[in-house]
Amino acid sequence: MLLIGFTVVGWLVLTAVVYLIALGILSVVVENRRKATDRLVRGLVTVAFLLALIPLVSTLATVIAQGASQISWSYITSVGASTFDPNTLTVTQTPGALQAIVGTLIITGIAALISVPIGLFTSIYLVEYALPKQWLARTVTFLVDVMTGIPSIVAGLFAFSLFSIIVGPKAFSGFSASVALSVLMIPTVVRACEEMLRLVPGDLREASLALGVSKFATIVKIVLPTAIAGLITGIMLAVARIIGETAPIFLAASFTDNFNANPFEGPMQTLPVLAYTGYAFPGKDIAASNASAWGAALLLVILVVILNLIARIVAKIFAPKGMR
């Protein structure tokens, strides 16, 4: 009787447990304990992988199902607005995400321009120049670890406070949001690029230096081209990490339905904030606001996929011939 109230997830978990128990018992009876242990561990890994896919597939399916009906050329190229008709005294909400798409690309692009050089040069210093026990290298590594755990809302408060001191209380701007996102992005870039640079074989560096090539030329001509695919992948992971942030952008850039392509003046809208405000602050037509939020969420997923595909293509073009 207890099984009647199980949800789909409950049935999947129960099936996995029964499968693992049955697999272990049958393997012990038919084969031997060593093979039974091997099959049990393989089964655990397989079940864990499938269970990890459930929330991902469920999230994607929900976003696609709810947002697909909202996606259209008109929605992508129009600016969302509310229109008041004085004759009928009704407010008509026009769905549109153009201001959010432009704001997302501008804010994320500026954050990447700030973070990628800083993160890449820091990782090069840590791998190629710093000694393991050097105080500066240990300090930088410690600070990167600390920054990795900073809550996103703290980064937003930092950027808003900084620009409030510089420009005054009305410090909402796209550039302020970019600074907040760069605080979150820099440690991710440093860690990802550092690991990729450490994977480059030391023999390549030694061979280059033995031929009389300078350290700088070795890094530029040998190390970076060898690790380019991993570096671009790490950078894109960092971009994907920040492009969906809501709290820091909401604090630093606020939100608006007006089209604003100037990152240095006035609030800017982004896709994650549009999705959030569509539910948190709906207009007169609540259904339309919610539908617009789902459409923004789906556009954000599509944008991340496109950026990752572009990164893969660029990495394949610039990778060494033997690694393509």
N, C-alpha and C positions, 0 to 999 in steps of 0.2 A: 504493500500500500504506500510505502514511503516513496517508491519510484514514480508514482503518478504525477507528483508535483515537480518533477525534474524539468529544467529548461533544456534547450538544445545543447548549451555548453555543459550542463550537468551530465547529460547523456554521453557527450563526447569524452569527458573526463572518466566517467564510469567505464565506458568501452575501452579506453586506453589502459586503465588499471586491470581490467579483466584480461585483456590481451596479453599484458606483460606477465601476469600470474600464470596464465595458461601456457604461454610460450616457455617460461622457465620450467614448469612442471613437466611438460611433454619432452622438452630437450633433455632433462635429467633422466627421464625414463627411457627414451629411445637412444640417446647418444651417451655423453658422459658429462661430468661436472664442469670440465674446462670449456667444452663447447656450449654448455648451458649458460655459463657465465658470459661467454663472448656474445651469444645471442641476446642475453638479457641486457647487456650494456648497449649493444646496437639498437635494441628495441627502445631503451630509455632515450638514447640520442634522437632516434626517429620521432618518438612521441613528443619529446621536448621541442623539436623543430616544428612539428605540426601545430602544437599548442601555441608556440610563439607566433605562428602565422595567423592565428585566429583573430586577434585584435587588429592586425594590419589589414587583413582582407575585409573584416567587418567594417572598419573605418572607411576604407576606400569604397566599398559597396554602398555604404550609407551616403557618403558625399556625392558619389556619382548619381545614385538614384534620386536624391533630393535636389541636386543642382543642375542636372542635365537639362531639365525642362526650362531653366532660367537662362541658360547660355544661348546667346544669339549674337549676330553681328551688330544688331541695334544695341544690345546690352553692353557689348564690349566698346563700342565707339560713341556711346552717349554718356552724358554727365547726369548722374542722379539728381533729381530735384523734385520739389513739391510745388504744384501750381494751384492757385486759388481762383475759382470761378465765381465772380461777384453775382452772376445771374442766378446760379443754382445754389450758391453758398456752400459749395463742396470743395474739398481739397483732394486733388488728384496727384498721386505719387508716380513719378516717372522713373522706372528702374534704370540704372546706368552705373558702370564701373570704370569709365575712362579715367576719372580723376584719381581713383584708387590704383589703377594699373600704373599710371605715370608716376604717382607718388611712391609706389613700391619700388619701381625701377630706379628712380632718382636717389631715394634714401639708401637703398641697398648698394647701389653703385658707388656712392660717395663713401659709405662705410667700408666697402671693399678697397677703394683707392687709399683709404687711410690705413687699413689693417694689413693688407697683403704685403706691402713693402716692409712695414715694421716687423711683422711676424716672420717673413722670409729672411730678412737680414739678421734677426735675432737667432733664428734656428741655424743659420750659417755660422754665426759667431760661436754658438754653443758646440757645434759639431766640428768645425774646421779650425778654430783659433783658440778657444778656451781650454785650459787644462782642467782635468776632472776635479781637483781639489782647490782650484782658484776661487777666492772669495767672491769675486764678481759673478762668476758662472753659477756658483751655488746660490747667490742672492737672486739672480735672474730666474733660475729654475724654481726657487721657492715662491717668488712673486707670481710666476706663471701658474703654479699649482694653486695659489690662493685665488687668483683671478678666475680660474676655471670654475670655482665653486661659488662665485658671486651670483646672487639671485638677480634675475633680469630687471626686476622693479627697482633694485638698488642702483643699477646702471642708469635707469631712466631718471631717478631722483638726482643722481650725480650730475647728469647732463643738464637737467632743468635748473638745478641750483647754480651750476657754473655759468650758464648763459643768463640767468636772472641777475647775477652779480655784474656781468659784462654789459648787457643791453637793457636791463630793467625787468620789471615784474612780468611784462607780456613777452616772454622769451620763447613762445611757441614757434618752431621753425623746423623744416626738414633737416637742416644741417645739425641742429641740436639732437634730433633723433639719430642721425648718422653717427654722431660722436658716442651716443649711448650704445648703439649697436656695435661700434668698433671696440668698445670695452669688452663686450662679450665675444667678439670674433677673434681678437688678437691671440688670446691663449690657445684657442683651437687651432689657428693657423700655425703657431709656434710648435705645438705638440705634433701635429700631423706632418709638417715639413721636417721637423727634427728626426722623426722616425724614418721618413723616406730617405733622408740624406745618410743616415746611419746604415741603411741597407746597401749603399754603393760600396762595392768591394774596395778594401784598402789597397789592393794590388794596383788598381787603376791609378790611384793618387801617387803611389810610390814610383810607378813606371813613368808617369809624367814628370815628376820632380827629378828623377834620375836623368832624364833627357835635358835637364836644364830649364824646364818651363817654370815660370814663377808660380807662387801659391795662388795668386789672384787669377791668372790665366788657367790654372788647373781647375779651379772651382767653376769658372765661366765656361770653359771648353769641354771639360770632362765630367765633373760631378753633376752640375745642373742638367745638362742634356741627358745623362743617364737616368736621373731621377725625375725627369719632367712629367712623366705620366702619373707617378704617385703624388708629385707636388700639386698638380692641377686637380687631381681627385681629392686631395686633402683640403685644398682651397674651396672646392665646390661643396664639400661637406660642411665647411665653416659657413659658406653662404646659405646653404640650406638650413643651417642651425639658426641663423638670425632672420631669415626672410619671413618666417612665420611668427616672429615675436610681436606681441600685442602690448603688454604693459609698458615697456620703455618708450615705445612710439606714442602710446596714448598719453603718457606724462609729458614727453618732450615736444611732440608735434601736435598734440590734441587731435581733433578730427573736424572735417568740414565737408559739406556737399558741393562746395564751390571748386572749380578747377583752378589749381595753383601749381604751376611748374617752377616757381622760384623757391629754391630750398632755403634762402636766406631771409625770407620775410613771410610771416603769416603761417597759420596752421596748414597741414597737408594731410590728405587722406591716404590710407594704404589698404591693401586687401585684407590683412588680418584684422585691422581695426574696423573696417567696413563690415566684416562678418560678425565681429563682437557687438558693434553698435546696432546692427540690424536686429539683434535679439535683446540687448540690454536697453536700448533707447528706440523702440519702434515708432514709426510715424502713425498717422491716423489709420492707415490701412496696415494692420499688424501682419496680415498674411503676406502682403507684398514686401514688407520689410524683412520678414523671415525668409521669403523666397530669394530676395536679393542677397541675404547673408549666406545662404547655401550656394548661390551662384558665385559669390566672392571666394568661398572656400574651395570650390572646384577649380576656379581660375588659378588660385594659388598653387594647387597641386599640379595643374598643367604647366604653370610657369616654372616650377621646380624641376619637373621632368624635362622641359625644353632646355633649361640651363645645364642640366646634367648631360644631356645628349650633345650639346655644343661643346662642353668641356671634354667629353670623350673623343669627339672628332678632332678637336685642337690637340689633345694629348697624342693622338695617333699620328697626326701630321708632323709634329715636332719631335716625336720620339726617335731615337737612333734606329737606323735601318734594321739592325739585327733584333730589335725589340718590338717591331710592329706586328 
